[in-house]
Amino acid sequence: MARTVADLKQEVQDNSKKVVRVYNPDTEDFTVKYDGKPHTVKALDFGEFSFEIGNHVKKHLITFLLNKRGWHPIMDRKRVEKEIKFE
């Protein structure tokens, strides 16, 4: 199904209003910068972010956990994604 530019613009606008929660399953706080500003998810807790920042935090948290655990970045990615609980 083809999507129009107007559809994509509407989706971006809708997503900018969404708030998402990201769970940090690690025992230490996780901080990542977005647009030069730090965003932290406390250990074993949820952080609330705008949709765009939440996706950024999720991506970097997954990479951080994979590296910390010494897991394969491709083979084990889905396994870590399930732990993070992006809602």
CNS distance restraints for C-alpha pairs under 8 A (distance, minus, plus):
assign (resid   3 and name CA) (resid   7 and name CA) 6.13 0.50 0.50
assign (resid   3 and name CA) (resid   8 and name CA) 7.08 0.50 0.50
assign (resid   4 and name CA) (resid   8 and name CA) 6.48 0.50 0.50
assign (resid   5 and name CA) (resid   9 and name CA) 6.14 0.50 0.50
assign (resid   6 and name CA) (resid  10 and name CA) 6.15 0.50 0.50
assign (resid   7 and name CA) (resid  11 and name CA) 6.23 0.50 0.50
assign (resid   8 and name CA) (resid  12 and name CA) 6.29 0.50 0.50
assign (resid   9 and name CA) (resid  13 and name CA) 6.24 0.50 0.50
assign (resid  10 and name CA) (resid  14 and name CA) 6.08 0.50 0.50
assign (resid  11 and name CA) (resid  15 and name CA) 6.08 0.50 0.50
assign (resid  12 and name CA) (resid  16 and name CA) 6.21 0.50 0.50
assign (resid  13 and name CA) (resid  17 and name CA) 6.97 0.50 0.50
assign (resid  14 and name CA) (resid  18 and name CA) 6.90 0.50 0.50
assign (resid  15 and name CA) (resid  51 and name CA) 5.92 0.50 0.50
assign (resid  15 and name CA) (resid  52 and name CA) 7.49 0.50 0.50
assign (resid  16 and name CA) (resid  50 and name CA) 6.63 0.50 0.50
assign (resid  16 and name CA) (resid  51 and name CA) 6.20 0.50 0.50
assign (resid  16 and name CA) (resid  52 and name CA) 6.95 0.50 0.50
assign (resid  17 and name CA) (resid  50 and name CA) 7.12 0.50 0.50
assign (resid  17 and name CA) (resid  51 and name CA) 7.55 0.50 0.50
assign (resid  18 and name CA) (resid  50 and name CA) 5.93 0.50 0.50
assign (resid  18 and name CA) (resid  51 and name CA) 5.49 0.50 0.50
assign (resid  19 and name CA) (resid  48 and name CA) 6.56 0.50 0.50
assign (resid  19 and name CA) (resid  49 and name CA) 5.55 0.50 0.50
assign (resid  19 and name CA) (resid  50 and name CA) 4.62 0.50 0.50
assign (resid  19 and name CA) (resid  51 and name CA) 5.60 0.50 0.50
assign (resid  20 and name CA) (resid  48 and name CA) 5.64 0.50 0.50
assign (resid  20 and name CA) (resid  49 and name CA) 5.48 0.50 0.50
assign (resid  20 and name CA) (resid  50 and name CA) 6.08 0.50 0.50
assign (resid  20 and name CA) (resid  51 and name CA) 5.66 0.50 0.50
assign (resid  20 and name CA) (resid  54 and name CA) 6.16 0.50 0.50
assign (resid  20 and name CA) (resid  86 and name CA) 6.98 0.50 0.50
assign (resid  20 and name CA) (resid  87 and name CA) 5.47 0.50 0.50
assign (resid  21 and name CA) (resid  46 and name CA) 5.98 0.50 0.50
assign (resid  21 and name CA) (resid  47 and name CA) 5.46 0.50 0.50
assign (resid  21 and name CA) (resid  48 and name CA) 4.51 0.50 0.50
assign (resid  21 and name CA) (resid  49 and name CA) 6.40 0.50 0.50
assign (resid  21 and name CA) (resid  54 and name CA) 7.10 0.50 0.50
assign (resid  21 and name CA) (resid  85 and name CA) 7.81 0.50 0.50
assign (resid  21 and name CA) (resid  86 and name CA) 5.80 0.50 0.50
assign (resid  21 and name CA) (resid  87 and name CA) 5.16 0.50 0.50
assign (resid  22 and name CA) (resid  41 and name CA) 7.56 0.50 0.50
assign (resid  22 and name CA) (resid  46 and name CA) 5.30 0.50 0.50
assign (resid  22 and name CA) (resid  47 and name CA) 5.31 0.50 0.50
assign (resid  22 and name CA) (resid  48 and name CA) 6.55 0.50 0.50
assign (resid  22 and name CA) (resid  49 and name CA) 7.90 0.50 0.50
assign (resid  22 and name CA) (resid  54 and name CA) 6.69 0.50 0.50
assign (resid  22 and name CA) (resid  57 and name CA) 7.74 0.50 0.50
assign (resid  22 and name CA) (resid  58 and name CA) 6.67 0.50 0.50
assign (resid  22 and name CA) (resid  84 and name CA) 6.35 0.50 0.50
assign (resid  22 and name CA) (resid  85 and name CA) 6.06 0.50 0.50
assign (resid  22 and name CA) (resid  86 and name CA) 4.82 0.50 0.50
assign (resid  22 and name CA) (resid  87 and name CA) 6.66 0.50 0.50
assign (resid  23 and name CA) (resid  41 and name CA) 7.36 0.50 0.50
assign (resid  23 and name CA) (resid  44 and name CA) 6.98 0.50 0.50
assign (resid  23 and name CA) (resid  45 and name CA) 5.64 0.50 0.50
assign (resid  23 and name CA) (resid  46 and name CA) 4.29 0.50 0.50
assign (resid  23 and name CA) (resid  47 and name CA) 6.52 0.50 0.50
assign (resid  23 and name CA) (resid  83 and name CA) 7.73 0.50 0.50
assign (resid  23 and name CA) (resid  84 and name CA) 4.85 0.50 0.50
assign (resid  23 and name CA) (resid  85 and name CA) 5.46 0.50 0.50
assign (resid  23 and name CA) (resid  86 and name CA) 6.69 0.50 0.50
assign (resid  24 and name CA) (resid  29 and name CA) 7.74 0.50 0.50
assign (resid  24 and name CA) (resid  30 and name CA) 7.44 0.50 0.50
assign (resid  24 and name CA) (resid  41 and name CA) 6.19 0.50 0.50
assign (resid  24 and name CA) (resid  42 and name CA) 6.76 0.50 0.50
assign (resid  24 and name CA) (resid  43 and name CA) 5.71 0.50 0.50
assign (resid  24 and name CA) (resid  44 and name CA) 5.25 0.50 0.50
assign (resid  24 and name CA) (resid  45 and name CA) 5.67 0.50 0.50
assign (resid  24 and name CA) (resid  46 and name CA) 6.32 0.50 0.50
assign (resid  24 and name CA) (resid  47 and name CA) 7.99 0.50 0.50
assign (resid  24 and name CA) (resid  61 and name CA) 7.68 0.50 0.50
assign (resid  24 and name CA) (resid  84 and name CA) 5.88 0.50 0.50
assign (resid  25 and name CA) (resid  43 and name CA) 6.68 0.50 0.50
assign (resid  25 and name CA) (resid  44 and name CA) 4.95 0.50 0.50
assign (resid  25 and name CA) (resid  45 and name CA) 7.33 0.50 0.50
assign (resid  25 and name CA) (resid  83 and name CA) 6.40 0.50 0.50
assign (resid  25 and name CA) (resid  84 and name CA) 6.29 0.50 0.50
assign (resid  26 and name CA) (resid  43 and name CA) 5.58 0.50 0.50
assign (resid  26 and name CA) (resid  44 and name CA) 5.92 0.50 0.50
assign (resid  26 and name CA) (resid  65 and name CA) 7.67 0.50 0.50
assign (resid  27 and name CA) (resid  43 and name CA) 4.97 0.50 0.50
assign (resid  27 and name CA) (resid  44 and name CA) 6.19 0.50 0.50
assign (resid  28 and name CA) (resid  42 and name CA) 7.05 0.50 0.50
assign (resid  28 and name CA) (resid  43 and name CA) 4.72 0.50 0.50
assign (resid  28 and name CA) (resid  44 and name CA) 7.86 0.50 0.50
assign (resid  29 and name CA) (resid  40 and name CA) 6.88 0.50 0.50
assign (resid  29 and name CA) (resid  41 and name CA) 5.88 0.50 0.50
assign (resid  29 and name CA) (resid  42 and name CA) 4.39 0.50 0.50
assign (resid  29 and name CA) (resid  43 and name CA) 4.46 0.50 0.50
assign (resid  30 and name CA) (resid  40 and name CA) 5.51 0.50 0.50
assign (resid  30 and name CA) (resid  41 and name CA) 5.31 0.50 0.50
assign (resid  30 and name CA) (resid  42 and name CA) 6.39 0.50 0.50
assign (resid  30 and name CA) (resid  43 and name CA) 7.09 0.50 0.50
assign (resid  30 and name CA) (resid  61 and name CA) 7.18 0.50 0.50
assign (resid  31 and name CA) (resid  38 and name CA) 6.27 0.50 0.50
assign (resid  31 and name CA) (resid  39 and name CA) 5.41 0.50 0.50
assign (resid  31 and name CA) (resid  40 and name CA) 4.19 0.50 0.50
assign (resid  31 and name CA) (resid  41 and name CA) 6.47 0.50 0.50
assign (resid  32 and name CA) (resid  38 and name CA) 5.54 0.50 0.50
assign (resid  32 and name CA) (resid  39 and name CA) 5.45 0.50 0.50
assign (resid  32 and name CA) (resid  40 and name CA) 6.59 0.50 0.50
assign (resid  32 and name CA) (resid  57 and name CA) 6.55 0.50 0.50
assign (resid  32 and name CA) (resid  60 and name CA) 7.27 0.50 0.50
assign (resid  33 and name CA) (resid  37 and name CA) 5.07 0.50 0.50
assign (resid  33 and name CA) (resid  38 and name CA) 4.20 0.50 0.50
assign (resid  33 and name CA) (resid  39 and name CA) 5.94 0.50 0.50
assign (resid  34 and name CA) (resid  38 and name CA) 6.41 0.50 0.50
assign (resid  34 and name CA) (resid  39 and name CA) 7.18 0.50 0.50
assign (resid  34 and name CA) (resid  53 and name CA) 6.94 0.50 0.50
assign (resid  34 and name CA) (resid  56 and name CA) 7.50 0.50 0.50
assign (resid  39 and name CA) (resid  57 and name CA) 7.67 0.50 0.50
assign (resid  40 and name CA) (resid  47 and name CA) 7.14 0.50 0.50
assign (resid  41 and name CA) (resid  45 and name CA) 6.76 0.50 0.50
assign (resid  41 and name CA) (resid  46 and name CA) 6.30 0.50 0.50
assign (resid  41 and name CA) (resid  47 and name CA) 4.92 0.50 0.50
assign (resid  42 and name CA) (resid  46 and name CA) 7.00 0.50 0.50
assign (resid  42 and name CA) (resid  47 and name CA) 7.17 0.50 0.50
assign (resid  48 and name CA) (resid  54 and name CA) 7.42 0.50 0.50
assign (resid  49 and name CA) (resid  53 and name CA) 5.88 0.50 0.50
assign (resid  49 and name CA) (resid  54 and name CA) 5.08 0.50 0.50
assign (resid  50 and name CA) (resid  54 and name CA) 5.81 0.50 0.50
assign (resid  51 and name CA) (resid  55 and name CA) 6.22 0.50 0.50
assign (resid  52 and name CA) (resid  56 and name CA) 6.48 0.50 0.50
assign (resid  53 and name CA) (resid  57 and name CA) 6.13 0.50 0.50
assign (resid  54 and name CA) (resid  58 and name CA) 6.02 0.50 0.50
assign (resid  55 and name CA) (resid  59 and name CA) 6.15 0.50 0.50
assign (resid  56 and name CA) (resid  60 and name CA) 6.38 0.50 0.50
assign (resid  57 and name CA) (resid  61 and name CA) 5.91 0.50 0.50
assign (resid  58 and name CA) (resid  62 and name CA) 6.13 0.50 0.50
assign (resid  58 and name CA) (resid  84 and name CA) 7.49 0.50 0.50
assign (resid  58 and name CA) (resid  86 and name CA) 7.46 0.50 0.50
assign (resid  59 and name CA) (resid  63 and name CA) 6.50 0.50 0.50
assign (resid  60 and name CA) (resid  64 and name CA) 6.03 0.50 0.50
assign (resid  61 and name CA) (resid  65 and name CA) 6.12 0.50 0.50
assign (resid  62 and name CA) (resid  66 and name CA) 6.15 0.50 0.50
assign (resid  62 and name CA) (resid  77 and name CA) 7.11 0.50 0.50
assign (resid  62 and name CA) (resid  80 and name CA) 6.23 0.50 0.50
assign (resid  62 and name CA) (resid  81 and name CA) 6.56 0.50 0.50
assign (resid  62 and name CA) (resid  84 and name CA) 7.80 0.50 0.50
assign (resid  63 and name CA) (resid  67 and name CA) 6.19 0.50 0.50
assign (resid  63 and name CA) (resid  73 and name CA) 7.27 0.50 0.50
assign (resid  64 and name CA) (resid  68 and name CA) 6.05 0.50 0.50
assign (resid  65 and name CA) (resid  69 and name CA) 6.02 0.50 0.50
assign (resid  65 and name CA) (resid  80 and name CA) 7.39 0.50 0.50
assign (resid  66 and name CA) (resid  70 and name CA) 5.95 0.50 0.50
assign (resid  66 and name CA) (resid  71 and name CA) 5.05 0.50 0.50
assign (resid  66 and name CA) (resid  72 and name CA) 6.81 0.50 0.50
assign (resid  66 and name CA) (resid  73 and name CA) 6.14 0.50 0.50
assign (resid  66 and name CA) (resid  76 and name CA) 7.48 0.50 0.50
assign (resid  66 and name CA) (resid  77 and name CA) 7.31 0.50 0.50
assign (resid  66 and name CA) (resid  80 and name CA) 7.35 0.50 0.50
assign (resid  67 and name CA) (resid  71 and name CA) 6.39 0.50 0.50
assign (resid  67 and name CA) (resid  73 and name CA) 7.68 0.50 0.50
assign (resid  71 and name CA) (resid  76 and name CA) 6.25 0.50 0.50
assign (resid  72 and name CA) (resid  76 and name CA) 5.46 0.50 0.50
assign (resid  72 and name CA) (resid  77 and name CA) 7.53 0.50 0.50
assign (resid  73 and name CA) (resid  77 and name CA) 5.82 0.50 0.50
assign (resid  76 and name CA) (resid  80 and name CA) 6.58 0.50 0.50
assign (resid  77 and name CA) (resid  81 and name CA) 6.22 0.50 0.50
assign (resid  78 and name CA) (resid  82 and name CA) 6.36 0.50 0.50
assign (resid  79 and name CA) (resid  83 and name CA) 7.02 0.50 0.50
assign (resid  80 and name CA) (resid  84 and name CA) 6.62 0.50 0.50
assign (resid  81 and name CA) (resid  85 and name CA) 7.15 0.50 0.50
